[in-house]
């Protein structure tokens, strides 16, 4: 966006408790020296979202700053119309990451550090995985996804499993990524995972062999999805 300055304010309980007037007068005007503000038509602010666009118009006259109301941004070929963060979050939580992509203008991404897992992906299943420790990202619905993985400046294809590994009955939530055609040691590295499309629900299999066979099918399907979407666009 070519911004000169970006200020990130921690959203503490004290900050959340500010009244609408205190937020505008003390934070935006007195501390930041605001002369203009750009907001959407349904913008709310201050304690319990008490501040409204109507209130902001009153403050603009009182404190002499410019208020710009921005129009909704529409999504192409989208019957529901506008783009909103709420819609995007709902789509990600439902696993519909491919529908979130045109609203975001990119694929939904999480990032995390590759941690030591339970050492069974490669040994038991024949598919080594990178286990990711997430920070505070919104995690997509449990299941199996076709993904791309960014490590440094490089990008790789992959298959990700989000869930609790029901076949092993250990009930531990994990995000595991099998990076296709990849054999490097990346423990401790930060990687970025782009979710392209959900393949299936997480399932419980009667044997490790059955699970391994299903992963083989997942890999084949993921390759096809990635060839049709990501690589076609490249």
N, C-alpha and C positions, 0 to 999 in steps of 0.2 A: 504493500500500500504506500510505500515511500513516506512513512510518517517521520516527522522530526523527533517527536517524543511520545513514548508510551508509558502511561502510569498504571500500574496494577495495584489495586488497593485490596488488602486482605479482607475477606467478608467475615468479620468477627461478629459476635453477638452485639457488641457495642455499636459497631458500624450499622448493623441491621436495625438497631433500635432508633436511629436518627429519624426525626420527623421530616416530612417532605420539605418544609421551609428550611430546617437546619441543613439538610443535604444540599439544597440549592445555594443558600446564602453563605453558609460556613465553608462547605467543601468546594463547590464549583466556582463560586464567585470570589470569596475572600482568599482561599488558599490557592486555587488554580488560575484565577483571573479570567474566567470564562467570558467571552464576548458573544458566542453563538453556540447553539446546541442543535443537533440533528437527531430526531427521534421518529419512531413509527407511530401510527395513529392509535395504537392500543397500549402505548407506553405507560407503565406505572412505576412509581419510585417511592422511596421512603418507607417508614415503619408500616408493616402489614400491607404494603402496596397502596397506601392511602393517597399518594400523589397521583393525579391524573393529568391528561393533556390540557384539560380546561384550567386546572390549577397552574400548570406551567405557563399558560398564556397570561394569566394574571401576574405571575412572577416576572415574566418577560417585560411587561409594562412597568412593574414596580422597580425592578433592578436594572432596566435598560439593557437587555441583551436580546439578540436575534434568535427567534425560534423557527426552525425549519422542519416541517412535517414531511417526511419522505413517503412516497407511494409504495405500495406492496410490490415486491419483485415476483413476477409470475414465473411459473415453471412451464417450459415448453411441452406441448402435447399432454398437459396435465388437467384432467377434468375438475380436480379440486382447487385449481387456481394457484394461490399464493404459496410461497416458500416460508416456512416457519421452523424455528428450532424445536418446537414441541412436536411437530409432525416428524421431523427427522429423528428425534429421540425415540418416538413411538415405533417407527419403522425399524430402527436398529434393535430395540428390545424385542420386537416380534421376529427378528431374523431376516427381515426383508431388506438386506443390505444393498441389493441391486437396485431397489426402488429409491433408496436414499442417495445413491450416487448422483443422479441428475440434479437433485435439490442442493447437494453440497458443492457440485462442480468438481468432485473428486471422489475416490473411493473412501469409505469410512476406515479410519486407521486407529490402531492402538499401538503403543510402544511400551517396551519393558526390557528388563535385564534378563538374559538367559541364565537360569539357575540350574543347579544339579537336581535332577528328577529322581524317579524311583528305579532308574537304570533297567527298564524292561522293554522300552520301545524297540531298541536294536536287537537285544539278546533274545527276547521272547517272541516278538512279533515280526522282526526283520525290517522294521521301519523306525530308525532312530528319530527322536524328536527333540526340539528345542523347547524347554519348559520356560514359560515367561512369567516373571513376577510383575504384575501390572501396578501402576501407580494409583491414579484416581479416575481412570477412563471408564466411560459407559461401556459395559461389556455386552456384546450381542447375545441373543438367545442361545441356549445350549444346543449343540449339534455339530455337524461337520461342514466345513466351508472350503471352497476353492479360494486361495489367497495368493498374494505376492508378498515377498519378504524383502525389505530393504536393509542392507547391512553396509554401513559406510556409504559409498557412492554406487554400490552394486545392487542389482535387483534379481531376485530368483522366484521361481514358481513354487507353490507349496500347497499343502492340505493342512487345515487346522481343525483340532477338536477342542470344543469348549464343553466342560461338564465335569461329571463325577466318576467317570470310568466304571460304570455299573457292572461290567463283566468281572472286575476284580474286587468289587464289594468293599472298597476302602473309603468311599464317601468323602473324598477330598476334592475340592474344586480346583481344576487346573485349566490352563490354556496351553495346549501343546501343538507345536507346528512341525510337521515333517517337510523339510525343504527338499524338493526334488533334485536329483542328480547333484548332491552336495555332500562333501565328506570332511569339512573343516571343523576344527575345535573353536567354538565361539562362546564358551562359558564365560560369563562376566561381561559379555558385550551387550550393548543396547541395540535392539533391532526394532524395526517398524513393520507392522503387519497390516496389509490392506485387504479388507474383506470384499471379495468380488461377488460371490454368490453362495447361498446356502445349498448344500447338497442333500442333507437328510437329518433326521432326528438322531440323537444319541440313543443307542440301543444296547440291550444286554444280550450277549451271546452265550450259548451253552458251552463253548470251548474256546480256548485261545486260537486254535486252528481256524474256527469259523470267523473269529474277529479278524485274523490276519487276511483271510480270503476277502472279507468285506473291505478292508483297507485297500487291497489291491484294486478292487472295483472302484473305490472312491478316487484313487489316484488316476485311473483311466478317465473317469468322468471329469475330474478336475482339469486334467490336461486338455480335454475337449472344450470345457468352458473357457479356460484361459486362452486357448487358440482362437476361439470365436470372438472374444471380447477384448481382453487386454492387448494381445499381440496383433489383432486386426487393427486396433486403433493406433498402435505404434507404426 
